[in-house]
Amino acid sequence: MPELPEVQALVDFLSTRLDGLAVTGVDLGSISVLKTFNPPPQALIGAPVTDVTRHGKFVDIDCGGTHLIFHLARAGWLRWSDALPQTVIRPGKSPIALRVRLDDGSGFDLTEAGTRKRLAAYIVNSVADVPGIQTLGPDPLSDDFTLERFAAILAGQRVQLKGLLRNQGTIGGIGNAYSDEILHVAKLSPFAIAGSLDDATVTRLYAALRDTLSAAVAAASGKPAAELKDAKRAGMRVHGRTGESCPECGDIVREVSFADSSLQYCATCQTGGKPLADRRTSKFLK
C-alpha cells in the first residue's frame, strides 16, 4: 500500500508533469471506483490543472476548483504515460480503474490488482466533501506536529502502538510498512501500550517517526511513479523481510500474522529478545 512517502513522491511527480496542462478526458474502467456523482467526470474536461497536493494518503488534483481526489488503497497504483493509447477502456476487462487524458497527449491510469476493489476516486468541489479527508488526523511531517502535540495524542491511549500509528484518524499517512519501520528504529514493541510510555520513550518514538518518514520522502523524491514501489521495498529495514537479518543487531526478523495483514519486527531490538506469539496472547508489551 502506498503510504505518506510514496504518495508525496507521486504528488511531486504529478506536479511537474501536469503543470500547464488541461484535462481532455476522464474514462472509467471500473463502475465502483468513482464514489461521487456530482460533479460528473465531464466537469473536469477542459479544466486546467492548478495544483496537486496530498492529504494523508489521498492525492488531490485541483482542476480550476474542481478536485479529482484518489486513494490508492492496498493494491492500487498510478501508471503514467507520455502518450496514452486511444483505445477505449472496457469496464471489467483490465486492471485500469480510471484514465485521465491531458491536452498534450499524456495522462495516467489508476490501476488496481486483485479482486478486492478498494481504490477510490472522488470528483468534488470541496476537499471537505471526501469523508476520509474529513476525519484525517494531523500530518506527521507538518511543522505544527510537535513533540508536545504527539505526546498529547499518546497520553491516556489504551491502544497498542502499531494500531495507533496506523489509525488515519489519529495521524494521517502512516500505514503497515512505515509503522513497522518507525517502531524498529524506536526499539519499541508493536504491542506496547501508547499511554504507558514515559517522556524519554515518547521523545525517542517521535524522533523515529519524523526521521523515518523524512528519510523515506527524501529517498522517493524525484523518482518516476514506475520506480516508487521497488524503491520502497528496497528501503525497508524490517517490513517485508521476515527471516532476514536485522540490519541493527543481526537477529532474525520475525513476523506476526493477522487475517489480512502481518507485521515484522526484531525481537532483540524491540521486545527484549522474546518473540511475540500473536496479537491476542502476547504478554511482551514493553
Secondary structure, 3 states (H helix, E strand, C coil): CCCHHHHHHHHHHHHHHHCCCEEEEEEECCCCCECCCCCCHHHHCCCECCEEEEECCEEEEEECCEEEEEECCCCEEEEEECCCCCCCCCCCCCCEEEEEEECCCCEEEEEECCCCCCCEEEEECCHHHCHHHHCCCCCCCCCCCCHHHHHHHHCCCCCEHHHHHHCCCCCCCCCHHHHHHHHHHHCCCCCCEHHHCCHHHHHHHHHHHHHHHHHHHHHHCCCCHHHHHHHHHHHCCCCCCCCCECCCCCCEEEEEECCCCEEEEEHHHHCCCCCCCCCCCCCCCC
